[in-house]
Amino acid sequence: MNDFTRWIDLEGAVNVRDLGGLATVDGGTTRFGRVYRSDNLQGLTERDVERLVDELKLRHVIDLRSGPEVSLEGPGPLTRVPEVTVHHHTFFAEGGRYTDVDADTGDIGGTAGGIDADKVLPWQRRAEEDAAELRVTGFYYGYLRDRPDSVVAALRAMASDDGASIVHCAAGKDRTGVVCALALEVAGATREAIVADYVATGERIEAILARLRASSTYRDDLDTRTADEHSPRREYIEQFLRVLDERFGGPLEWLAAQGWTAADSEALRSRLRD
């Protein structure tokens, strides 16, 4: 894996990288230039948009943020690009007037915000590391339990073959980390490569949190915790995958139970495999 070529430096996003260049179980690598992952794309500059759309041929954005996040943050610059299709697939059970059922705490645009960052951006506390592992992976299973339809739809959108796709949430760490882990599993990436991709976000966690703190949507819930407490831990994604293995026979078997087909797997593999 070559992180120097996987990272994509933009002015308005800090956790952008290619899912290419990752080792596969048959000795190959995943393909560059097809699927990207990112933190929030709300702050992209005009130059960023030109690079993504014109140079990297971005055509599909898979937005995993909740309804309230999208509403509070407003339309991002890529929503105004006719060549780009935005697929919004929240990983939370939506309910209420403006927010998801787990974060219905205030009027839209108000100081309450309606965002429960404890669910949007799971973290661990050093004094409770063992419990934290279960807590964070519990949130990850919550995505699968509450919105299996969104998980499958997001993966199908990532397999679109008319240009590159990019998947993102707020930090590009938890929701994005889960869906990318599943996509890489479908593509035949090694578990070590999947784990390495997940923890790579830790290299840019300070910059990610600085961006989120600049937004009133997330600021109040982030100010009391350090960057280290937000860092992705390899044991989180390892535990997530291990339990999928033990309970369902593996990620592919879980996907199949949600209506994912062999044709879906072939489409996604053809996007991510050399």
Secondary structure as the mmCIF struct_conf table of DSSP 4:
data_model
#
loop_
_struct_conf.conf_type_id
_struct_conf.id
_struct_conf.beg_label_comp_id
_struct_conf.beg_label_asym_id
_struct_conf.beg_label_seq_id
_struct_conf.end_label_comp_id
_struct_conf.end_label_asym_id
_struct_conf.end_label_seq_id
HELX_RH_AL_P HELX_RH_AL_P1 ASP A 3 ARG A 6
STRN STRN1 TRP A 7 TRP A 7
BEND BEND1 GLU A 11 GLY A 12
BEND BEND2 VAL A 14 VAL A 14
STRN STRN2 ARG A 17 ASP A 18
BEND BEND3 LEU A 19 LEU A 19
BEND BEND4 GLY A 21 GLY A 21
STRN STRN3 ALA A 23 THR A 24
TURN_TY1_P TURN_TY1_P1 VAL A 25 ASP A 26
BEND BEND5 GLY A 27 GLY A 27
STRN STRN4 THR A 29 THR A 30
HELX_LH_PP_P HELX_LH_PP_P1 ARG A 31 ARG A 31
TURN_TY1_P TURN_TY1_P2 PHE A 32 GLY A 33
BEND BEND6 ARG A 34 ARG A 34
STRN STRN5 VAL A 35 SER A 38
BEND BEND7 ASP A 39 ASP A 39
TURN_TY1_P TURN_TY1_P3 GLN A 42 GLY A 43
HELX_RH_AL_P HELX_RH_AL_P2 GLU A 46 GLU A 50
HELX_RH_PI_P HELX_RH_PI_P1 ARG A 51 GLU A 55
BEND BEND8 LEU A 56 LEU A 56
STRN STRN6 LEU A 58 ASP A 63
HELX_RH_AL_P HELX_RH_AL_P3 GLY A 67 GLU A 73
HELX_RH_3T_P HELX_RH_3T_P1 PRO A 77 ARG A 80
TURN_TY1_P TURN_TY1_P4 PRO A 82 GLU A 83
STRN STRN7 THR A 85 HIS A 88
BEND BEND9 PHE A 91 PHE A 92
STRN STRN8 GLU A 94 GLU A 94
BEND BEND10 GLY A 96 THR A 99
STRN STRN9 ASP A 100 ASP A 100
TURN_TY1_P TURN_TY1_P5 VAL A 101 ASP A 102
BEND BEND11 GLY A 106 GLY A 106
TURN_TY1_P TURN_TY1_P6 ILE A 108 GLY A 109
BEND BEND12 GLY A 110 ALA A 112
TURN_TY1_P TURN_TY1_P7 GLY A 113 GLY A 114
HELX_RH_AL_P HELX_RH_AL_P4 ALA A 117 VAL A 120
BEND BEND13 LEU A 121 LEU A 121
HELX_RH_3T_P HELX_RH_3T_P2 ARG A 126 GLU A 128
HELX_RH_AL_P HELX_RH_AL_P5 GLU A 129 ASP A 146
HELX_RH_AL_P HELX_RH_AL_P6 PRO A 148 MET A 158
TURN_TY1_P TURN_TY1_P8 ALA A 159 ALA A 159
BEND BEND14 ASP A 161 GLY A 163
STRN STRN10 ALA A 164 HIS A 168
BEND BEND15 ALA A 170 ASP A 174
HELX_RH_AL_P HELX_RH_AL_P7 ARG A 175 ALA A 187
TURN_TY1_P TURN_TY1_P9 GLY A 188 GLY A 188
STRN STRN11 ALA A 189 ALA A 189
HELX_RH_AL_P HELX_RH_AL_P8 ARG A 191 VAL A 199
HELX_RH_3T_P HELX_RH_3T_P3 ALA A 200 ARG A 204
HELX_RH_AL_P HELX_RH_AL_P9 ILE A 205 ARG A 213
TURN_TY1_P TURN_TY1_P10 ALA A 214 ALA A 214
BEND BEND16 SER A 215 SER A 215
TURN_TY1_P TURN_TY1_P11 SER A 216 TYR A 218
HELX_RH_AL_P HELX_RH_AL_P10 ARG A 219 LEU A 222
TURN_TY1_P TURN_TY1_P12 ASP A 223 THR A 224
BEND BEND17 ARG A 225 ARG A 225
HELX_RH_AL_P HELX_RH_AL_P11 ALA A 227 HIS A 230
BEND BEND18 SER A 231 SER A 231
HELX_RH_AL_P HELX_RH_AL_P12 ARG A 234 PHE A 248
BEND BEND19 GLY A 249 GLY A 250
HELX_RH_AL_P HELX_RH_AL_P13 PRO A 251 ALA A 257
TURN_TY1_P TURN_TY1_P13 GLN A 258 GLY A 259
HELX_RH_AL_P HELX_RH_AL_P14 ALA A 262 LEU A 272
STRN STRN12 ARG A 273 ARG A 273
#
